Amino acid sequence: MEDKKSFNRYFAYLIIVALSIAIVFLIDLLLQYPFFNNIKEALFTVFFPFLTSFFIVYIFHPVLYWFEKRFSIRTWVPTLILLFINIILLITLIEFLIPILRDQFINIFNELPNYINQFEKLMHELQERYHFLDNDKFTEILETIIDNFSKKLGEMLINFTIGFVLFLVRNLWIIIMIPIIVFMMMKDYSIGYEALNKALGKHRKSQWMVLVKNIDEKLGNYVRGELILMGHVFLGNLALLSIAGMPNPLIFALILAITTIIPYIGILLGGIPLWIYAYFQSPYLFIVSLFIVLLSHLSDVYIGQVLIFEKQLKIHPLIIMMLMLIGGAIAGIVGILIVIPIFIVLREIYKYYKPYIFKSKKASS
């Protein structure tokens, strides 16, 4: 009888998983119709400011608790201070960093025809040196690839710029609301946490708070660790590239910092555009860029990722690589980015329910 109940329970889990996959697939199909696409945009308009605000609060709420305990002040005081600091940083970003990034991006785009000419010259030299490359069909294919790349890059930049400006204009009121929502969430974060604890306690499930706290701790360590690591990579590479005399260092330091979110290989992937750019600048800058990226990669692998994954989360590098392959195969770049947080949550759920599962198995046997 117990074996039958256990079988029925596992069969129910399989049905739930299958139904979840089917629902996701159906939602994807429905979103292709204009009516449901409008619903999606409406939901995005409603939930985007709240999700963005919650992410900001989730990142910074340990700082608030530290202020509150260290100086014995009310929560709204450090909340106002932190919000004021974030507003100053945002103004600095808009007034100084974005114009510099824009100018550097325009410089690279204006230099692109020169790089294409240098690349074609390099290919002609290789064709003269290695006769098997001296093929009309090969040359024609290569020229077609270069032309298509130039056209698509220009179209992509124009579409991105127009789309970004339209997004800001259309959602300006949402962007204005985010700081207000952040302040309200930060001020009442502890109240919401206690309300959740009471709500679960009413249903005799207060043990779930242990699971929630474990997920909060592990996921918070991962997210905050990645953000701190990205900041270190950005500042370190910006300083090294500027000292080396690399043109447009800010944009390449930003690329390296963003790709750091991909564990172990992210900096190498982010270094490819820098290496290509430095190669067409000078041999000195190419060698220096190789050294800087490899130094950043080694510090990321042997210091940053060790502290985040092995020391705090206790996840082996091989598991991380396997997860990235699975996430990339299922959902591409997005899958690579979200697979590790999903794994952290699922692992904590499994660790929480593992004693109950084995206990029920022993009781049934």
Secondary structure, DSSP 8 states (H G I E B T S, - for coil): -HHHHHHHHHHHHHHHHHHHHHHHHHHHHHTTSHHHHHHHHHHHHHHHHHHHHHHHHHHHHHHHHHHHHHHT--THHHHHHHHHHHHHHHHHIIIIIHHHHHHHHHHHHHHHHHHHHHHHHHHHHHHHHSGGG--HHHHHHHHHHHHHHHHHHHHHHHHHHHHHHHHHHHTHHHHHHHHHHHHHHHHTHHHHHHHHHHHHHHTT-TTHHHHHHHHHHHHHHHHHHHHHHHHHHHHHHHHHHHHHT-SSHHHHHHHHHHHTTSTTTHHHHHHHHHHHHHHHH-HHHHHHHHHHHHHHHHHIIIIIHIIIIIIII---HHHHHHHHHHHHHHHHHHHHHHHHHHHHHHHHHHHHHHHHHHHHHHHH-
